[in-house]
Amino acid sequence: MNIELIVIGKTDSHEIESLVALYARRVNHYCKFDLTVLPDLRNTRNLTPEQQRTAEGEALLRQFTEGDYVVLLDERGDEMRSVEFALWLQKRLNSGRKRLVMVIGGPYGFSDAVYSRADARLSLSRMTFSHQIVRAIFAEQIYRAFTILRNEPYHHE
């Protein structure tokens, strides 16, 4: 199975970009991992949050294919400890699906159409993080999950 992380908008932080690249390289030792950055919307000052979610949602929906397992990182999603996430990830990897698509939305979240298409929702925390820093945190958690599954010394319980 391939894992693809789809995010809305480029980050303006070289540090975050470097961390995401570091963990992407590490995850690629276990499976094919891709990062897709969709461009930020233009002229958002003239858009309501709902219009922005709808426009971003249309761009996201074009990225999904029929057999994808789509997971939204969402504040109302399921929370898991790292070991639980590793076991959850293993079930997805064993599912026979071709692609696991993880999505980090824009600042206003997801449109109803994207929520309808999603197979699951995950939350990293009840705390709010910027959608830029979440990229690095989540990429690290994917890497951590693989090290847990392989009993490698990265994770300490």
C-alpha atoms as one frame of an Amber mdcrd trajectory, in Angstrom:
protein
   0.000   0.000   0.000   1.118   3.524  -0.753   0.555   6.331   1.713  -0.096
   9.824   0.463  -0.331  12.893   2.671  -2.304  15.652   0.970  -2.127  19.153
   2.410  -3.614  22.502   1.460  -1.106  25.282   0.823   2.649  25.564   0.978
   4.303  26.175   4.306   6.272  29.368   4.693   8.544  27.731   7.275  11.729
  26.079   6.061  12.034  24.327   9.420   8.636  22.647   9.061   9.387  21.775
   5.445  12.689  20.184   6.520  11.029  18.132   9.265   8.346  16.848   6.906
  11.017  15.924   4.343  13.054  14.132   7.031  10.125  11.965   8.143   8.987
  11.395   4.559  12.427   9.941   3.764  12.236   7.748   6.866   8.737   6.471
   6.074   9.863   5.637   2.526  12.095   2.937   4.038   8.893   1.070   4.978
   6.482   1.923   2.158   6.015   4.401  -0.639   5.115   7.747   0.917   4.208
  10.858  -1.053   3.413  14.406  -0.014   1.049  16.360  -2.257   0.724  20.086
  -1.617  -2.330  21.670  -3.182  -2.002  25.404  -3.843  -3.596  27.916  -1.520
  -6.722  29.574  -2.822  -6.276  33.083  -4.143  -8.273  36.146  -3.076  -9.651
  34.454   0.041 -10.516  37.822   1.592 -13.525  37.835  -0.739 -14.615  34.328
   0.302 -16.600  33.226   3.326 -15.178  30.290   5.306 -17.870  28.075   3.728
 -16.884  29.158   0.214 -13.239  28.506   1.046 -14.042  25.011   2.387 -16.070
  24.275  -0.750 -13.322  25.402  -3.133 -10.637  23.477  -1.225 -12.980  20.479
  -1.073 -13.367  20.420  -4.848  -9.572  20.418  -5.219  -9.260  17.599  -2.680
 -11.965  15.449  -4.250 -10.099  15.570  -7.576  -7.120  13.925  -5.822  -9.012
  10.837  -4.656  -9.504   7.686  -6.706 -12.159   4.998  -6.355 -10.165   2.538
  -4.237  -8.544   5.047  -1.866  -9.008   4.830   1.880  -9.367   8.516   2.791
  -8.561   9.745   6.298  -9.145  13.324   7.410  -7.135  14.895  10.182  -9.965
  16.582  12.000 -10.409  18.010  15.486 -13.541  15.856  15.909 -11.788  12.679
  14.790 -10.770   9.658  16.836  -7.845  10.164  19.187  -5.308   7.388  19.666
  -2.092   6.775  21.475   0.873   6.083  19.191   0.714   2.313  19.754  -3.005
   2.301  18.945  -2.342   4.325  15.809   0.342   1.823  14.762  -2.142  -1.049
  15.074  -4.778   0.990  13.205  -2.236   1.668  10.449  -1.344  -2.032  10.237
  -5.015  -2.887   9.646  -5.179  -0.346   6.818  -1.954  -1.709   5.300  -3.378
  -5.239   5.410  -6.725  -4.189   3.900  -5.711  -4.764   0.287  -6.398  -1.169
  -0.691  -3.896   0.392  -3.056  -3.608   3.795  -1.407  -4.091   5.275   2.046
  -4.729   9.004   1.669  -4.299  11.204   4.737  -5.566  14.768   4.393  -4.728
  17.939   6.289  -7.204  20.622   5.303  -7.000  24.368   5.282  -7.626  26.702
   8.213 -11.432  26.296   8.079 -11.528  22.511   7.849 -13.332  20.418   5.242
 -16.446  20.770   3.119 -19.437  18.487   3.619 -18.566  16.730   0.341 -15.087
  15.831   1.645 -16.539  14.612   4.955 -18.954  12.430   2.972 -16.121  10.891
   0.940 -13.890  10.195   3.953 -13.561   6.695   5.358 -12.199   7.844   8.728
 -11.296  10.885  10.807  -8.343  11.131  13.147  -7.431  13.800  15.661  -3.901
  14.339  16.892  -5.078  16.103  20.035  -7.920  18.088  21.497  -5.562  21.038
  21.277  -5.556  23.196  18.146  -2.408  23.256  15.999  -1.692  25.292  12.896
  -2.355  23.278   9.756   1.330  23.805   8.903   2.872  22.343  12.073   0.461
  19.400  11.925   2.296  18.248   8.786   5.508  17.644  10.713   3.750  16.156
  13.752   1.705  13.746  11.659   4.598  12.709   9.411   6.547  11.887  12.581
   3.622   9.822  13.912   3.476   7.801  10.700   7.206   7.101  11.023   6.772
   6.246  14.716   3.967   3.819  13.853   6.216   1.894  11.472   8.996   1.678
  14.078   6.468   0.364  16.614   5.227  -2.258  14.153   8.818  -3.365  13.455
   9.813  -3.342  17.161  12.549  -0.820  16.446  14.020   1.187  19.337  12.622
   4.633  18.311   9.464   4.474  20.472   9.708   4.096  24.264   6.766   2.789
  26.292
